[in-house]
C-alpha cells in the first residue's frame, strides 16, 4: 500500500509561481514512478508530469513543458511540482499518483494505482 498526501495548493494571481508537494508513506518510495495529474471542473483528468524512481527521468505534457518542473526527494519521500507563470487555464485539482510498475514513465491515469486526495489550485486574472 502507498499513501499519498498533497499540499501547497491555493489562490495565486496569473503569472505567479506555486510549488506543490506530495508526501508518501508505505512501500519503498524510491522504487516507483510518481506522477502529477490535474482535473478541472467538467474535464477529464489530465497528465501533467511524471518522474522515475531515481529521479533521473522525467516526462511532461507537451503543453506544460518549460513552465512546470517535477522533482523528488527520496530521503524525504516527497515529490514536488514547481509551477511557474501560472495561467488562467491552469486552475484545477492537482493529484499526486504512484505507478508501481518498475521502470515505467507512463502518462495514462489508468496506469497509476495509488492516488492522493488532491489539492486545489486557483488562479485569478
N, C-alpha and C positions, 0 to 999 in steps of 0.2 A: 504494500500500500504506500501511496505517496500523498502527502497533504501539502497543499499549496495555498498561500495566503498573500494576496496582492495588497499593496499600499501605494500611496503617493499621488492618487488622483485628486482632482479638484477643479476649481474655476480659474482660468487664466485668460489673458487677452490674446487676440491674434498677434502672432509674431513672437510670443513668449516661448520659453522652454519649460519642460517638465520632465522629471525623472520618476519612472515607476519602478517599484521593487516587488519582488516575489520571493518570499521565504519558503523554503521547502523543509519537510520533515518526512522521515520514513526511510525508504530504501536508499542504497548508496547513491548519493547525489551525483557524483562525477561520472556515473555510467550512462546517464540518459540525456537525450536531447530535450531542450526546453524551448518552448515557443511562446510567442505573444500573438493573440488574435484580438479582433475588436468587432463589436456589433453595435450598429446604430439602430435606432427605432425603425421598424418596418423593413430592415435589410437583413440579409444573411450574414452569418459570422464570416469574417474576412481575415485571411492570413496577413500578419504584419511582418514577423521575423522569427528566425529560429537560430539556435546556437548549439553546437555539438557538445558532447560531454566534457571534452577537454577545454572547450572554448576556442579552439583553433579555427573552426569552420563556422561560417555564418551564412544565412540566406535571408533575403529580403523580398518583400513585394516590390515589384518594379516601380510602382508609383511612389514608394516611400524611400527608395534609395537616396542617400545623401542627406536626408533630414532626420531619420531615425537610426539609432545605433543600439544593438543588443550586445550585452556582455554578461559574464557570470563570474562569481567569486565562489569557487568550490569550498574554500575554507569556511566561508560564512553561509554556505548553502543558499545562496541568493542569486537570482538573475535580475538584470536591470534592463529597462528600456529608456534610453535617453531620447527625448523627442524635442527637436528644435524647430523654430519657426512654425509654430502651430498655426493651422489654418482653419477656416470655418468648416471645412469638410472632415476635420479630424475628430470632432466630438463623438463619443461612443462609450460603451462599457468595454474596458480593456481586460482581457483574460490571460492568465498565465496557464500553460498546459505542459504536461510531460509526456514524452513519447519513449516508451521503454524498449523499443526495437533498436538494438545496438547498431551504431553506425549510421543511423538514419538522419535525414535533414529534410523532413517532409513538410509540405505546405498545405496539406489537407487536414481539416479539423477531425475527420474520421480516424486519422492515424494516432491521435492523442487520446490516451485512455484516462488521464487524470487532469482535472481542471480546478482552478481556484474559483472563488465566488465572484470575482470581477471587481474592478474599481472604475468609478465614473470619471471621465474627463470631459469638461465643458469648456468651450472656447467662445469668448464674447468678441464681437467685432467692433 
